[in-house]
Amino acid sequence: MITEIFLRKNGVWRKFTNCSNDELSKRNITIGEQVNIGKGVHIDDGVTIKDRVYIGDKVYIGKGVIVEEKADIGSRVKIKSSAYIGYKSVIRNGATIGLSVYVGDKTYIGYNTKIDYGITIGNGSYIGPDVIIGKNINSISSKYNCNAFIDEKTNTKFIRIGDEICTEEEWTEEIQEELIIQYDRKWWYDEGKEVFNFLKKL
């Protein structure tokens, strides 16, 4: 449901209530079915928002952004021009998605996190709150949702395997053994070492 929306008119932001498809098509904006848009949302020209997307209050969506189905975008989020937000991705309040950033499917981006210009975030990635991401994050394993990432502000390295997240320093043999038992021993030989090799390269 769209009760109000801000669009550009002659370079100036204007508020539209019960915005018509004609106004959207003039700006090459496409909004799918069952889309919920909060108050004070600014949508620039050339944006595509697909079906069943939720967008909170006071969100900015820049030119040419694509938001895939079932994405969940919190309040006070800034998505800069030419970014891509993947299927079922979640972006929490206050996050900033930089120019030309690619956010993969089923990715979680925490509160107040900043993704720098041109970064690629792989499918299934988890990024905690209040971090700055300045390097690409690969989705190493689609089966186990494995990835590694770095907080640019504190230079802390994190590793994620399934629902487990810890710093490089917190990674112990005990945790490793728990994960091997939880998933299966074959995981460690097939994929665990690859995750650690990626972590060391950050």
N, C-alpha and C positions, 0 to 999 in steps of 0.2 A: 504494500500500500504506500502511495506517495501523497502526502498531504501538502508538502511544500518542497521546493527545490530552487537552488540558485544556479542560473545559467548566464553565460556571457551574452550581452547584446551591445554591439558596437564597441566591444572592448571593455565594457563596464558590467560588473556583476549585478544582475537583477533577480529579484525574488518572484517566483511563479507559484501560484496556488492552483492545485488541480491541473497541473501542466498537461497540455494536449500533445498528442503524437506529432502534430504538425510542428510545434515548437522544437521538439526533440529532433525530428528529421531534418529541419533546417540546419542543425548543428552536427548532423551525422552521428547522433547519439542513439544507441539501441538499448532498451531496458526490457528484460524478459518478463516472464510470468512469475507471479507470487514473489515479487521483490519487495522487501520492506526497507524503506529509507527514512531515517530519523530527521530531526529538525536541524536546520542550518547547514545542510549538506551542499557543497559546491561541486558541480560536475562540469568539467571543461569539454570542449568540442572533441568529437571523434571517439568517444568512450563507448565501450560495449560491456554491458552488465547482463550476464546470462540468468537463467531461471533460478528461483528459490535462493536468492542471495539476501543476506541481512547486512544492513549498513547502519551504524549507530549515529549519534548526533555530532554535528560540527566536524564532519569529515570533508577533506579536500581530495578530489580525484582529478588528476591532471590529464592533459591532452593525450588521446590515443591509448589510454589504459584499457586493458582487457581483464575482466573479472569473471572467472569461470563459475559454473553451477555450484550452489550450496556453500559458497564461501561465506565466512562470518567475519565481518569487519567491525571492530569496536568503535567507540566514540573518540573524537579528537585525533583521528588517524590522518596522516598525510601520505598520499600515494602520488608520487611525481610522474611526469609525462613518460609515456611509452613503457610503463611497467606492466608486468603480467602476473596475475594472481591466480594460482592453480585451483583445481577442483577440490572442494571441501577443506580449503585452507582456512586457518584461524589467525586473525591479526588482532591482538589485544589493544586496549585503550592507550592512546598516546604514542603509538609506534610511528616511525617515519620510514617509508619505502622510497628509496632514492630513484633518480632518473634511470630508466631502462633496466631496472632490476627484474629478474625472473624469479618468481616464487613458485616452486613445484607443487604438485598435488599433495593434499593431506599434510601440509606443513603447518607447524605451530610457531608463531612469533609472539614473544611475551610483551608485557607492558613496557612502554617507553623505550623500546629497543629501536636502534637506528641501523638501517641497511644502506651502506654507501652505494654510490653511483656504479651501475653496470654489473653488480654482483649477481651471481646465480646461486640460488638456494635449492638443493636437490629435493626430490620427492621424499616425503615422510620425515623431513628434518624437524628437530625440536630446538628452538632458540629461547633461552630463558629471558627474564625481564632485565631491563636497564643495562643492556650490553650494546656495543657498537661492533657491527660486522663489516670488516674491510677486505675479507678474502672470500673466495667461493667456498661453498660447503657442498661436498658431494654426498649423495645418498649411496653409501657403499653397498648396503645390502637391503634389497627390497623385502626379503624374507624375514629378517630380524630387525629391520629399521635401525641399522647401525650407521652412525656418523660421528665425526669429530669436528669441533669448532673452537674458536678462540674469542675471548672477550678482549677487544682491542684496547679498552680503557685500562684494564688491570693486567693484560698479557697472560691471563689465565687460560689454560687449555682444558677443554671438557671433552668427555667421551660419553656417547649415548648408545646403549644396546637395549632394544625393547623399551621398557619403562624405566630402566636404570640409568641415572645420570650422575656422574661424579667427575671431580677434577683429576688431573694426571697424578697428583700427589696422593689422592684418596684411593687410587686404584691399588688394591692389595691382592695377594695371592688368595686370601679368603673370599673376596668379592669375585675374583676370577673363577674360583672353584664353584661358588654358588650359581654363577651364570652358566657354567658348563653343565651343571646338574639341571638347572631350570630349562635350558633349551635342548642341548644334547652335546655330547663330547665332540661330535663331528663338526659342530659350529666353530669351535676354537681353531681347529686345523684348517678348515675351509675359509673362514672369514675373520676370525678374531685377530689373527696376525696382520691381516690387511688393514684393519681399522687402526692398529697401533702404528704401522708404517706410515699411514696417512697422518696420524696425530704428530709424529715426529717431524713431518715436513712443514707443519704450520709455523 
